[in-house]
Amino acid sequence: MDIKSLEKTAEILKALGHPARLCIVKGLLENGGCNVSYMQNCIGLPQSTVSQHISKLKAAGIIEGVRCGLEITYKVVDEDVIKVMNALFPSEKK
């Protein structure tokens, strides 16, 4: 393996290493995507905190958002992350 590949994997694991971000990714996969307000209600964190976690997930290339009017719907776009989540939560296939 080359160092760039390992660095990318390490960044993904760091991003998933926080319980709130893991919960966000899990929820996005279970729902096929959702907006910040929905995530906020599901995990019980303030909107600003959820937005900070979303920023980290976007920076890691794990999620992307699609704007529709004033609302942005986020979804998981990294296939490796989907595989990791399926391995972590095998009884809850995405």
WOZI-V676370 format. One record per residue. RES is the residue in one letter. SS is DSSP state (helix for helix, strand for strand, loop for the rest). Layout:
res,ss
RES,SS
RES,SS
This chain:
res,ss
M,loop
D,loop
I,helix
K,helix
S,helix
L,helix
E,helix
K,helix
T,helix
A,helix
E,helix
I,helix
L,helix
K,helix
A,helix
L,helix
G,loop
H,loop
P,helix
A,helix
R,helix
L,helix
C,helix
I,helix
V,helix
K,helix
G,helix
L,helix
L,helix
E,helix
N,helix
G,loop
G,loop
C,strand
N,loop
V,helix
S,helix
Y,helix
M,helix
Q,helix
N,helix
C,helix
I,helix
G,loop
L,loop
P,loop
Q,helix
S,helix
T,helix
V,helix
S,helix
Q,helix
H,helix
I,helix
S,helix
K,helix
L,helix
K,helix
A,helix
A,loop
G,loop
I,loop
I,strand
E,strand
G,strand
V,strand
R,strand
C,strand
G,loop
L,loop
E,strand
I,strand
T,strand
Y,strand
K,strand
V,strand
V,loop
D,loop
E,helix
D,helix
V,helix
I,helix
K,helix
V,helix
M,helix
N,helix
A,helix
L,helix
F,loop
P,loop
S,loop
E,loop
K,loop
K,loop
